[in-house]
């Protein structure tokens, strides 16, 4: 078992290094742009655009060399037999969506003509013009890709199983990262690039099958008997998809493959739709706790999968060129669309690693705000920004490192603006929580006894937030005893808390803290949906009066940040009221003792007098 786990970890490390090696080098493009031949060709060899990323055709190497839209490459004469030839390297560099190359890269193209004769064209890549789109999109894409890959690898490392391995195999290929620099480096060795293409096709097939396995095993890494025939068929699905995707490279050997490439992408779409359908069916089989985790994954699929498929169609085929008037958008447009797929990876990571999740509406709200902050300025201002940059370059000579520094500053400003927008959005959507906090706080301050305060903290707070359980343990002569009126607690559950238990030890800090998952094994706590997740000490810096244990929502959602902050504020008020009530109780006892002493003095005085006589 140990040997098998060690082999699995070695494989995990190797695949993680490969996945990172494909995306990390693109950071270099912030400092040194890649080059471009200035034309786009589909997988049949049809040239659809001869301007490429250049601002006008006159600057495009393809236009200067005599290429025109509608020309067709002679795939038979450019086939990779043998592999180590300039023509093979050229075909690898221009077919299959690889649109960026190293600067001054030389290519040899054979263009077919209607009279069955071909013409040879030699072309040299020119530096791709600077674009603010690169500075705006590239850092987000690469950072998201690195985080997603590492997060998926961490899940496999800590929770090895079909569930996490399936997701990791999907993430190796389907992540928001860009790999232009990686492929540009491989273009210097046609054999290495061809090997990468084949390995990439296999990785895509395995990734799609892995995502199906993930959908079948979420969230407990188990599949029900009725789904096991589907699970047993996954190796065959992976092989069929891999073969289909490998065949899309047949254009390197003289065969047009645009249709095959589209079928490969369509098959991926069908697999993604199948995984989504499995998740939708299986969510009705889940208890409330797991149902909420399913919602996270389902919403991630709704947002991420269409964006990924759209980006693949736009980058790897010319199926959408008609929409743009045969002028494909910049590569960064599709890279920005691909970034949306990071939402799926983030949602899946949270749903797998957390036994309880907050309402999916909260991250959806924040992702929407971030998307608006990124997309709206890009759509309306990118041309003006390029114009301003050109004016700056004409009037000031700025070193190359200035532009990445500006990108970092812009990223920082967008981050702060996102925090500000999220703060005000949360205030708007949490108005009901703020209202409940005000009402409960006022009731606690009006309380005239401990029982009333306990009722506000347990029954009223749990009802207001829709919590599955709540109980308060109050100090009773050195013993923390559960008070009556607990919600979700039965007589067989713990009636007292052990003074040496971790819960009471943590309570001495007078700060809210999460109840660890092993607490139920140490003491008799409710299990399942009623399991306590938050402990709230009612304490000042000198004394802990009580500890309140809250469960999650009846719906299965965990307590969110606003609700935890509300309960912490109520705990501070309750601690002040407890101190006041304790002080008043002490005053009454002192007054009672004083009264008792005064009543005893007259009765004893005559006795001493008689004795003296």
N, C-alpha and C positions, 0 to 999 in steps of 0.2 A: 504493500500500500504506500509506504514511504517512498520507494523507488518510483512508483508510478506518479506520485505527486511531484517528485523532483524532476522527472522528465517533462511533466506538464509545465512546470515553472520555467524550465530551460526553453521550451517551445514558446511560452508566453513572452519571455524576454527577447527572444530572437524576432518574433513577429512585431513586438512593440518597437524595437529598434528599426525594423524595416518601415513600419508605418510612419515613425517620426522622421526617418531619412527622406521620405517623399515630400514632407511639408516644411520642415525646418529651413532647408536651403533657400526657400523663396523670400525669406526676410532680407536676403542680400539685394533683392530688387529695389528695396527702399534707397539703397546707396548707388547701385549700378543697374540701370535698366537693361533688359535683354534686347535682342534684335528681332527684326521681322522681315520676311520677304515681301510683305505688302499684298498678299493675295490669300484667299480662302478657297480650299478645294474640298469637295465632299468625298465620300468613300468610293464613288464611281470614277473619280478623277475629274469631274466637272468643276471648272473654275467659276465661282459665283460672284467674286468680288476681286478687284485689282487695286483697291485703295488701301484696304486693311486699316491699321491704326493711324495712318498718316493723315494729316489735315487736308491734303489735296493729292490728286493722282500724280502730279508732276514730281512729288517727293517719294513716290512708291517705287522701290526697285523693280517690282513686277511690271508696272506700267512702262518704266524706262526700258526694260528688257524686251518689250513688245507683247507681253501677255494681255489678253482682253477677256472680259466676262463672256462666258459661252465657250471659250476654248476648253479642250478636253485633253488631259494627259494620256499618253499612250502607256497604259499600265503594263501591257505585255513586254514592252521594251525597257520598262523601269523595274521589272521584277527582281526580287532579291535572290537571284541565282547567278553567281554565288553571292553570299551575304556581304562579304567585305569588299564592297564596291561603292563608288561615289553615288551611283544612281540609286542603289539600295538605301544608302544613308539619306539621300534626298527624299525618297519616297517615305521613309520612316519619319522624316521631319515635317512633311506637309500633309500627310494623310492621317485620318483618324482624330482630328481635332487638335493636333499639336501645332499651335499657331505662333509660338514664340521660340526663338533659337538664340544661340550665342551671337554676339555682334561680329560682323565680317564672316559669318558662316557662308561657305560656298556651296552651291547646289547646281546639279546638272539635270535639267528637265527635258523630257521628250514630249512634244505636243503633237497630237494627231491632227491630220487634215483630211478634208473631204476627198481628196484624190489618192487616198491610201498611202500618201507619203507623209513622213514626219519631219519635224524640224527640231533641232537641238538648241536649247536655250540655256545659257549659263547666267546665273544670278547670284548676287552677293547681298547678304542681309545687312540692312542699315539699322542704326540705333532706333529703337522705338521711341517716339516722342514722349516727353514727360507728360504725365496726366495726374491731376489732383485725385482722380478716381483711384489711382494706385495707392496714394497716401491715405485716402479715406477708407478704402475697403481692405487692403492687404493686411494691415496690423490686426484688424478684427478677425479676419478669416484664419490667419495663422495662429493667433492666440487661442481662438475657439477650438481649432483642430488639435493643438497640443493638449489643451485641457481635456478635451473629449477622449482622446486616445489614452492619456494617462488615467483618466477616471475609469474607463472601461477596463483597462489592465488592472487597476487596483481592485475592482470588483472581482475579477477572476482570481487574483492573488489571495484575497481574503475570503471569498465565497466560491471556490471552484465547483463547477457543475455545468450541466447543459444550459441552464438559464443564462449564466454570465458568459460562458464561452460563446454561445450563440450571438449574444449582443456584441461581444468583442470582435468576433469575426466579421460582423456587419460593419463595425466602426472602422476597421482597418482600411477599408476602401471608401465607405460612404460617410465621410466627415466633411466639414466645411473648408478644409485646407486646400491650398493651391499647390501644384507641383510642377510649374513651368520650369523652374531652375533645375530641378532634379532631372527632368526629361531632356533639357537642353544640354546638361552635362553628359547624359547617356548617348546623345546623338553623335558623339565623337567615336563611339564604338557601335556599329550597326548590330553586331551579334548581341551585345549587352542590352541594347534597346529592344530588339526583337524578343529576347528572353523576358524582359520586363513586361512587354505587351502581353505575352502569353501568361506570365505569372499574374498579371493584373486581371486578365479575363477569368482565370481560375479563381482568383480572390473574390471577384464579383459574384460568380456563381455560388461559391461557398458562403459568401456574405448574405446573399438572399436566402439561402437555405437556413443559415444561422438565425436570421431574423424570424423565420417561420418557427424554428425550434424555440426561440425566445417567447414568441406569442403563445405557443402550446404549454410552456412551463411556468409562465408568470402566474403568481408571484412567489410560490413556495418551491420552485424547481421540481414540480411534479406534474405529470399529465394524467388525466383520467383515462380509464380503459377505452372509452369510445374514441379518444383522440390518438391512441397508440398506433393504429394503422397509418395515419397521416405521418406520425413521427418516423415510422419505419421506412416510409417512402422518401424521406428527405435526402438520403445519399443519392438516390436516382435523380431527384430534382436538381441537386447541386451539379451532378455530372452533365445532365442535359443542358442546363444553363451555361455551364463552363464551355461545353463543346460549341454551343451556338455563338457565344461571345468570342471564342478563339477563332471561329470561322470568319468573323468580321475582319480579321487580319489577312484574309486571303487576297485582298487587293494588293498586298505586297508581293504577290506571286502572279499577278496579271489578271485577277478576276474582280469585277466590280462587286462591291459589298454594301452599297448604301441601303438596299432593302434588308439585307441580313442584319446590318447594324440597327436599323429601326425595329426589326423584329426582336433583337436582343433587348433593346430598351423597353419595348412593349411587354416582353416576357417579364422583365423586372417590375414593370407597372402591375402586371397581373399577380405576381407574387406578393408585392406590397399590398395590393387590394385584398388578396387572400389572407394575409396576416392581419390586416385590419378587420376583416370579417370574422376571423377566429376570435380576436379580442372582443368584438362586439357581442358574439354569442356567449363567450365564456364569462363575461362580466356579470351576467344574470345568475351565474352559478356561485358567485362569491359572497361571503359575509360582508357586512358593512365596512369593516376595516380594510379588507382587500379590495372591495369595490372602489373605494376612493383612490387606491393606488392604480387600479385599472383606468380610472378616469384620467389620471395624469398621462399614462402611456397613450391612451386613445387620442387625447387632445394633441399630444406631441406628434402622433401620426398624421392627424388632420392638417397640422401646420407644416411639418417637416417633409413628409413624403412627396406631396405634389410639387413643392419647391425643388427638391432634388431631381425628380423626373423631368420637370420643365428645364432645369439647367442642363441636364444630360442631353435632352433633345436639341436644345439651342446650341450647345457646344460641339456635339459629336455628329450632328446631321445638319442638313439644310432644310429640314421639314418646315421650319418657321420663317424661312427667309422671305416668303411672299408677304408676310405680315409687315415686314420692315422695308418693302420695296427693293428686295434683293441687296440690301445694305445691312449686313449683320451688325448687331450692337457691339459695343466694346466688350472685350473679355471680362472686364470688371463688372459689367451689368449682370452677367451670368454668375460671376463669383459672389456678387451681393445677394442674388437669389439663393445661391447655394448656402450662404451663411444662415439662412432661415432653417436649414436642416439641423443646425446646432440646437435648436429648440427641442427637437425630438430627443437628441442625445442627452441633453440636460434633464428633461422630464423623466426619461427612463432611468438615468443615474439616481435621481432622487427617489423614484418609486421603488427601486430595488434595494437601495442601501438603508432606507428608513422604514421601520415597521409601521409607522404612522405618518401620514402626510397632512398638511393643511389643505384647505379648499383650493382646488386647481384654479379657481377664479383669480386668486391673488397673483400667482406667477404669470397667468395670461394677461392680466392687467399691466404688469410691469414690462412684459415682453412687447406688448402693443405700444406702450409709451416709447420704449427704446427703438422699435421699428419706425415709428413716426419721426423720432429725432434723427435717425440715420437716413431715411428715405426721402422725406420731404425736401430738405435742403439739397440733396443730391439731384433730385429731379428738376428742381426749378433754378438752381444756382450754379450748376457745374460749368456751364459755358461761360458765365460771367466770372467765375473764379479763375478759369483758365486765362481769360482775357486780362484780369488783374495781375495774374502771375507773369504774363508776357510783358506787361507794362513795367513791372518791377524789375524784370531781368534786363530790359532795355535801359533802365535808368540807374540800376545798381548792379554791381558785380558781387553776387553772393556765392560763397563756397557751397559745394555740393551737400555738405553735412547739415546746412541750414534747413533744407526742406524736410528731412526726417525729424529734425527738432521741432519744426512747425507742426508736423503730423502728431508728435507726442503731445504738444500743447493743445491742439484741437481735440485729441482723444481725451485729455484731462478735462477740458471744458465740457465736452459732451457727457462725460461721466458725472460731473457735478450737476449739470442741468438735468440729467436723468434722476439723480437723487432728489433734487428739488421737486421735480414733477411727480415722482412717486410719492413723496411725502404729502403733497397736497391732494393727490388722488386718493391716497389711503384715508386722509382726513374726511374726504367727501363720502367714500363708501363705508366708513366706519362710524357714521353718525349715530346709528342705533346703539353701538357699543358705548359711545360717549354719553348718550342719553341714559342708558342703563347704569353707567358708572356714576353719573350725577345723582340719580335717584337712590341707588344703593348706598352711596357715600353719605347722603343726607340722612337716610334711615339709620345707618350705623352711628352717626353723631347724635341722633335723638335717642338712642337706646338707653334704657335706664337699668338694664341688668345684663349679665353675661349671656343668658339664654337668648335674648333678643339679638345680640350681636352675632351669636352662633347661627341663628336662623337666617340672618342676612347673608352671612358668608357661605353657608351651605345650601339651604333650600332656595333662597331668592336668587343667588348668583348662578347656581346650576340651572335653574329654570330660565333665567334671562339669556344664558348662553347656549342652552340646549345640551348640557353636559350629561353624560351617562351615569356619572357617580360623583359623590362628594361626601366627605366626612371630616370632622374636626376632633382632634385629640387634645384635651386641655389638661394642663398641669393640676393634679389633685393631690397635694401633699407629697410631691416628688414622684408621682406616678402619672404618666400621660394616658388618660382614660378617654375612650371614645364616648362622645356625648350622644344623646338621643337625637333623632331627626336626620340621621345619615341617609343618603340616597344611593341606592345600588349596593348597599352593604346588608348582609344577613347576620343572624345570631352566631353562625359558625365562623364568621370572619373575625379578625383580631379585635379584641376589646381593649387591649392596652398595647403600648409600644415599649419595647425593651430599651432601657436607658443606654445600653451599649450598642444599639443598632445604628447603622450608618445614617438613617434618616434623621434621628435626633442629634447625631454628631454634626451633620451638615446644617441642621437648623440653628445651631449656635451662631452661625454667620449672619443670621437675620436677613438673608437674601433668598429669593425664590430659587429652586433648583429642580431639575428633572429627577423623577423617581427611576432608579435603574431597573432594568428588566429582571434582575435576580431577586429583587425585594420580595416578590410574591413567594419565592421558595424559602426565604428566611422567616417571614412572618405570614400569617394567613390574610393576604390581601385579595380582593376580588380579581378574577381573571377575565380574559376575553375583552369585550368592548368596555367593561366597567373597570378595567385595570387602571389604577392611578398613574398618571403621567407627570403631574406637577405637584410639588410640595411647597406650601406657602407658610413660612414661619410667622407667627404673630408675636413679635418680640421687639424689644428695644435693645440698646447696647448692654444692658445689665441683666436682663432676664428674658427667657422665652416662655410666654404664657401658654401658647398652644401651637399646633401644626395642623394645617388644613391640607387634605389630599384630594386632588381633583382628577377625574377621569377625562377622557377625550369627549368629543361630541357624540351624540346618539347616532348621527349619520356615519360615524367612523372617521371624520376629519379630526386632525390634531388641533390643539389650541394654537392660534396664530399669534404673531407678535403683539398686535393691538390688544387681544384678549389677555395675554399674559401681563401686559403692562397695566391693564385695567385691574386685574386681580391683585397685582403687587401694590397698586395705589390703595385698594380697599384694605389690604393687609396693614399698610401703614396707619390708616385711619383706625382700624380695629385695635392695633397695638396701643394707640393713644387713648382710645376709649377704655381698653382693658386697664391701662395704667390709672386712668381717672377713677374707674369703678373700684379698682383695688385700693386706691388711696381713700376713697369714700368709705369702703368697707373697714379699712383700718381705723379711720376716724370714728366710725360708729362703735367699734370694739373698744377703742381708747375711752370714748365717752361712757360706754357701758361700765368699763372697769372703774372709771372715776366715780360714777354714780354708786357702784357697789361699795367702793372704799368709803365714800361719805356716809353711806347708810350703816356701815359697820362701826364707825368711830363712836357715835352716841351710845350704841349698845355696850361697848366695852368700857367706856369711861366710868360708869358707876361701880363696876366690879373692882377696878383699880382703887377707887375711893374707899370702898368698904374694906378692902384688904388693908389699906393703910391705917384705917381706924383700929 
